[in-house]
Amino acid sequence: MPGFLRIMRELSNPVQFIRLAAKNLRVLCWTGYLMSKGVTVGKNISLKGKPAIERFTGTIRIGDNVTLRSRSRGSHSTLYAPTRLITDTRPDATIEIGDHTRINGACIHATERISIGSHCLIAPNVTILDSDGHGLQPDERRLANPVSAPVVIGNNVWIGISVIVLKGVRIGENSVVAAGSVVVHDVPPNSVVAGNPARVVKILEQPHKMVSGCQE
Ligand SMILES: CC(C)(COP(=O)(O)OP(=O)(O)OC[C@H]1O[C@@H](n2cnc3c(N)ncnc32)[C@H](O)[C@@H]1OP(=O)(O)O)[C@@H](O)C(=O)NCCC(=O)NCCS
């Protein structure tokens, strides 16, 4: 049945109508919430659950057709927390998320800059930090300005469940980070890295084509 007729049929059913209206209203409210937090939101953003935005300083830019998931329903595994985007400490702290990228319950905390390319897949319970949060030396632990270095994630990168990406890391395009890895060194393009610390375990001979409509 053509999409238009299907929608009309669903709307003629009062229960479906209320369900659809409530869903759209929720998404509208969450988009409004992002904008009220000063987040720049692209076209056709898809919000599954309410994300948590903590923009104390700086800029958060979300591209077109991005999905932010903040609930477990429909996901491969359980999300322990909603997608959380935090910018703080420095006035120019920036988070950038490229077009068609899907973030399924990650915590992304920028004090300097975290840039995520387009068509990336970020699995549940991933943490990406561009700062250690505390100084290394005993008398520096409580300094408000910890060491930071930008994190850059290339286009079409897949980051598996419960990965941790630490400051200064660059992940090359098309690469895959295996579940549970801790990434402390740069990842070359078209490679699979795994473990703690994450090391290259495989080279992708035929890099993935970017597919934006695949299963979540
Ligand atoms: C990255 C991944 C897709 C690679 O799969 P694969 O190509 O079949 O990998 P292989 O089984 O051939 O493993 C290659 C090597 O990496 C190691 N490895 C793979 N995954 C690993 C992991 N998560 N941690 C540590 N080592 C890992 C393997 O032990 C193997 O090492 P060996 O050759 O010394 O035995 C898979 O390991 C993975 O992490 N899947 C989970 C993805 C995920 O989080 N999905 C979320 C969906 S929302």
The ligand as an SDF file (V2000), in Angstrom:
LIG
                    3D

 48 50  0  0  0  0  0  0  0  0999 V2000
   35.1540   -5.7670   15.4670 C   0  0  0  0  0  0  0  0  0  0  0  0
   34.4710   -7.0760   15.1270 C   0  0  0  0  0  0  0  0  0  0  0  0
   33.2340   -6.7770   14.2570 C   0  0  0  0  0  0  0  0  0  0  0  0
   35.5060   -7.8850   14.3410 C   0  0  0  0  0  0  0  0  0  0  0  0
   34.9620   -9.1130   13.9860 O   0  0  0  0  0  0  0  0  0  0  0  0
   35.8380  -10.1770   13.1400 P   0  0  0  0  0  0  0  0  0  0  0  0
   36.3610   -9.5130   11.9160 O   0  0  0  0  0  0  0  0  0  0  0  0
   35.0050  -11.3880   12.9590 O   0  0  0  0  0  0  0  0  0  0  0  0
   37.0760  -10.4130   14.1010 O   0  0  0  0  0  0  0  0  0  0  0  0
   37.8770  -11.7400   14.3790 P   0  0  0  0  0  0  0  0  0  0  0  0
   37.0520  -12.6490   15.2110 O   0  0  0  0  0  0  0  0  0  0  0  0
   38.4360  -12.2650   13.0920 O   0  0  0  0  0  0  0  0  0  0  0  0
   39.0510  -11.1960   15.2930 O   0  0  0  0  0  0  0  0  0  0  0  0
   40.2870  -10.7620   14.8140 C   0  0  0  0  0  0  0  0  0  0  0  0
   41.2240  -10.7060   16.0120 C   0  0  0  0  0  0  0  0  0  0  0  0
   40.7960   -9.6550   16.8680 O   0  0  0  0  0  0  0  0  0  0  0  0
   40.4880  -10.1520   18.1730 C   0  0  0  0  0  0  0  0  0  0  0  0
   39.2840   -9.4710   18.6380 N   0  0  0  0  0  0  0  0  0  0  0  0
   38.1140   -9.3470   17.9880 C   0  0  0  0  0  0  0  0  0  0  0  0
   37.2490   -8.6310   18.7250 N   0  0  0  0  0  0  0  0  0  0  0  0
   37.8970   -8.2990   19.8610 C   0  0  0  0  0  0  0  0  0  0  0  0
   37.5160   -7.5650   20.9950 C   0  0  0  0  0  0  0  0  0  0  0  0
   36.3150   -7.0280   21.1090 N   0  0  0  0  0  0  0  0  0  0  0  0
   38.4320   -7.3910   21.9660 N   0  0  0  0  0  0  0  0  0  0  0  0
   39.6750   -7.9410   21.8580 C   0  0  0  0  0  0  0  0  0  0  0  0
   40.0710   -8.6440   20.7790 N   0  0  0  0  0  0  0  0  0  0  0  0
   39.1850   -8.8370   19.7940 C   0  0  0  0  0  0  0  0  0  0  0  0
   40.2440  -11.6270   17.9630 C   0  0  0  0  0  0  0  0  0  0  0  0
   40.5120  -12.3520   19.1340 O   0  0  0  0  0  0  0  0  0  0  0  0
   41.2160  -11.9520   16.8620 C   0  0  0  0  0  0  0  0  0  0  0  0
   42.4920  -12.0820   17.3860 O   0  0  0  0  0  0  0  0  0  0  0  0
   43.3820  -13.4200   17.0710 P   0  0  0  0  0  0  0  0  0  0  0  0
   43.5420  -13.4010   15.5710 O   0  0  0  0  0  0  0  0  0  0  0  0
   44.6450  -13.1860   17.8210 O   0  0  0  0  0  0  0  0  0  0  0  0
   42.5620  -14.5490   17.5490 O   0  0  0  0  0  0  0  0  0  0  0  0
   34.0090   -7.8340   16.3790 C   0  0  0  0  0  0  0  0  0  0  0  0
   35.1460   -8.3520   17.0640 O   0  0  0  0  0  0  0  0  0  0  0  0
   33.2410   -6.9680   17.3730 C   0  0  0  0  0  0  0  0  0  0  0  0
   33.7870   -6.2550   18.2010 O   0  0  0  0  0  0  0  0  0  0  0  0
   31.8720   -7.0590   17.2830 N   0  0  0  0  0  0  0  0  0  0  0  0
   30.9930   -6.3170   18.1640 C   0  0  0  0  0  0  0  0  0  0  0  0
   30.5520   -5.0800   17.4510 C   0  0  0  0  0  0  0  0  0  0  0  0
   29.6010   -4.2360   18.2240 C   0  0  0  0  0  0  0  0  0  0  0  0
   29.9090   -3.7020   19.2780 O   0  0  0  0  0  0  0  0  0  0  0  0
   28.4220   -4.0220   17.6470 N   0  0  0  0  0  0  0  0  0  0  0  0
   27.4840   -3.0900   18.2060 C   0  0  0  0  0  0  0  0  0  0  0  0
   26.2360   -3.0710   17.4400 C   0  0  0  0  0  0  0  0  0  0  0  0
   25.2070   -1.7040   17.9620 S   0  0  0  0  0  0  0  0  0  0  0  0
  1  2  1  0
  2  3  1  0
  2  4  1  0
  2 36  1  0
  4  5  1  0
  5  6  1  0
  6  7  2  0
  6  8  1  0
  6  9  1  0
  9 10  1  0
 10 11  2  0
 10 12  1  0
 10 13  1  0
 13 14  1  0
 14 15  1  0
 15 16  1  0
 15 30  1  0
 16 17  1  0
 17 18  1  0
 17 28  1  0
 18 19  1  0
 18 27  1  0
 19 20  2  0
 20 21  1  0
 21 22  1  0
 21 27  2  0
 22 23  1  0
 22 24  2  0
 24 25  1  0
 25 26  2  0
 26 27  1  0
 28 29  1  0
 28 30  1  0
 30 31  1  0
 31 32  1  0
 32 33  2  0
 32 34  1  0
 32 35  1  0
 36 37  1  0
 36 38  1  0
 38 39  2  0
 38 40  1  0
 40 41  1  0
 41 42  1  0
 42 43  1  0
 43 44  2  0
 43 45  1  0
 45 46  1  0
 46 47  1  0
 47 48  1  0
M  END
$$$$
